[in-house]
Amino acid sequence: MIAIVDYGMGNLRSVEKGFKKVGIDATVTSSPAAIDNASAVVLPGVGAFRDCIRNLTDLSLTEAISKAIQKGKPYLYRL
C-alpha cells in the first residue's frame, strides 16, 4: 500500500484516485503507523512550503516520514 500523506492541504483524493485508476493500492492518511507500514510514501505539495511544513509538524508527521525515508522506502514528493 502506498501512503499519500494527508497534512490538510491539496487535493489528495485526486492523487489517490489516479493510483487506483491504474490498479495501485493507495490510501490518504495522516497516521504515522500507516506511513510506517506503507510500501511507499507520497507527499503531494501545493506550493505553500512554509504552510506545508507547519502542518506536517503540527500533525507530528515529520518523524514518520523521516523514518520511512531512512528505511529506504520509495518516496515521492513535490513541494
Short mmCIF file of the C-alpha atoms (twelve columns), coordinates in Angstrom:
data_MODEL
# 
_entry.id   MODEL 
# 
loop_
_atom_site.group_PDB 
_atom_site.id 
_atom_site.type_symbol 
_atom_site.label_atom_id 
_atom_site.label_alt_id 
_atom_site.label_comp_id 
_atom_site.label_asym_id 
_atom_site.label_seq_id 
_atom_site.Cartn_x 
_atom_site.Cartn_y 
_atom_site.Cartn_z 
_atom_site.pdbx_PDB_model_num 
ATOM 1  C CA . MET A 1  0.000  0.000  0.000   1 
ATOM 2  C CA . ILE A 2  1.203  3.493  -0.845  1 
ATOM 3  C CA . ALA A 3  0.598  6.134  1.833   1 
ATOM 4  C CA . ILE A 4  -0.474 9.515  0.471   1 
ATOM 5  C CA . VAL A 5  0.309  11.864 3.364   1 
ATOM 6  C CA . ASP A 6  -2.691 13.948 4.405   1 
ATOM 7  C CA . TYR A 7  -1.492 17.113 6.086   1 
ATOM 8  C CA . GLY A 8  -4.566 19.231 5.450   1 
ATOM 9  C CA . MET A 9  -3.527 20.775 2.154   1 
ATOM 10 C CA . GLY A 10 -4.046 19.962 -1.506  1 
ATOM 11 C CA . ASN A 11 -6.464 17.763 -3.383  1 
ATOM 12 C CA . LEU A 12 -5.170 14.453 -2.131  1 
ATOM 13 C CA . ARG A 13 -8.188 12.467 -3.259  1 
ATOM 14 C CA . SER A 14 -7.296 13.134 -6.902  1 
ATOM 15 C CA . VAL A 15 -3.845 11.615 -6.285  1 
ATOM 16 C CA . GLU A 16 -5.467 8.605  -4.609  1 
ATOM 17 C CA . LYS A 17 -7.959 8.246  -7.460  1 
ATOM 18 C CA . GLY A 18 -5.133 8.351  -10.021 1 
ATOM 19 C CA . PHE A 19 -3.314 5.484  -8.303  1 
ATOM 20 C CA . LYS A 20 -6.496 3.438  -8.032  1 
ATOM 21 C CA . LYS A 21 -7.279 4.057  -11.717 1 
ATOM 22 C CA . VAL A 22 -4.070 2.240  -12.672 1 
ATOM 23 C CA . GLY A 23 -4.631 -0.537 -10.124 1 
ATOM 24 C CA . ILE A 24 -2.272 0.597  -7.373  1 
ATOM 25 C CA . ASP A 25 -3.358 0.285  -3.738  1 
ATOM 26 C CA . ALA A 26 -3.000 3.765  -2.233  1 
ATOM 27 C CA . THR A 27 -4.679 5.495  0.653   1 
ATOM 28 C CA . VAL A 28 -4.801 9.031  2.015   1 
ATOM 29 C CA . THR A 29 -3.661 9.010  5.644   1 
ATOM 30 C CA . SER A 30 -2.368 11.156 8.465   1 
ATOM 31 C CA . SER A 31 -1.488 8.140  10.596  1 
ATOM 32 C CA . PRO A 32 2.206  7.706  11.451  1 
ATOM 33 C CA . ALA A 33 1.558  3.949  11.809  1 
ATOM 34 C CA . ALA A 34 0.080  3.741  8.296   1 
ATOM 35 C CA . ILE A 35 3.089  5.628  6.913   1 
ATOM 36 C CA . ASP A 36 5.396  3.199  8.730   1 
ATOM 37 C CA . ASN A 37 3.521  0.187  7.318   1 
ATOM 38 C CA . ALA A 38 3.307  1.518  3.758   1 
ATOM 39 C CA . SER A 39 5.479  0.197  0.952   1 
ATOM 40 C CA . ALA A 40 5.998  3.744  -0.364  1 
ATOM 41 C CA . VAL A 41 5.171  7.314  0.621   1 
ATOM 42 C CA . VAL A 42 3.793  10.165 -1.483  1 
ATOM 43 C CA . LEU A 43 3.865  13.702 -0.132  1 
ATOM 44 C CA . PRO A 44 1.988  15.901 -2.610  1 
ATOM 45 C CA . GLY A 45 2.794  19.590 -2.458  1 
ATOM 46 C CA . VAL A 46 0.683  22.637 -3.066  1 
ATOM 47 C CA . GLY A 47 3.322  25.333 -3.477  1 
ATOM 48 C CA . ALA A 48 2.997  26.854 0.013   1 
ATOM 49 C CA . PHE A 49 6.156  25.369 1.516   1 
ATOM 50 C CA . ARG A 50 6.024  27.149 4.873   1 
ATOM 51 C CA . ASP A 51 2.377  26.188 5.432   1 
ATOM 52 C CA . CYS A 52 3.051  22.592 4.398   1 
ATOM 53 C CA . ILE A 53 5.945  22.184 6.811   1 
ATOM 54 C CA . ARG A 54 3.943  23.783 9.645   1 
ATOM 55 C CA . ASN A 55 1.037  21.380 9.067   1 
ATOM 56 C CA . LEU A 56 3.337  18.349 8.842   1 
ATOM 57 C CA . THR A 57 4.966  19.390 12.111  1 
ATOM 58 C CA . ASP A 58 1.665  20.142 13.847  1 
ATOM 59 C CA . LEU A 59 0.356  16.691 12.867  1 
ATOM 60 C CA . SER A 60 3.575  15.010 14.097  1 
ATOM 61 C CA . LEU A 61 4.200  13.545 10.641  1 
ATOM 62 C CA . THR A 62 7.776  14.752 10.053  1 
ATOM 63 C CA . GLU A 63 9.255  11.967 12.187  1 
ATOM 64 C CA . ALA A 64 7.156  9.252  10.495  1 
ATOM 65 C CA . ILE A 65 8.175  10.494 7.049   1 
ATOM 66 C CA . SER A 66 11.848 10.733 8.062   1 
ATOM 67 C CA . LYS A 67 11.767 7.156  9.365   1 
ATOM 68 C CA . ALA A 68 10.210 5.930  6.111   1 
ATOM 69 C CA . ILE A 69 12.985 7.590  4.098   1 
ATOM 70 C CA . GLN A 70 15.687 6.206  6.400   1 
ATOM 71 C CA . LYS A 71 14.256 2.706  5.924   1 
ATOM 72 C CA . GLY A 72 14.726 3.176  2.172   1 
ATOM 73 C CA . LYS A 73 11.045 3.251  1.272   1 
ATOM 74 C CA . PRO A 74 10.333 4.814  -2.111  1 
ATOM 75 C CA . TYR A 75 9.416  8.419  -1.503  1 
ATOM 76 C CA . LEU A 76 7.839  10.864 -3.912  1 
ATOM 77 C CA . TYR A 77 7.314  14.472 -3.008  1 
ATOM 78 C CA . ARG A 78 6.624  17.754 -4.672  1 
ATOM 79 C CA . LEU A 79 6.768  20.917 -2.566  1 
# 
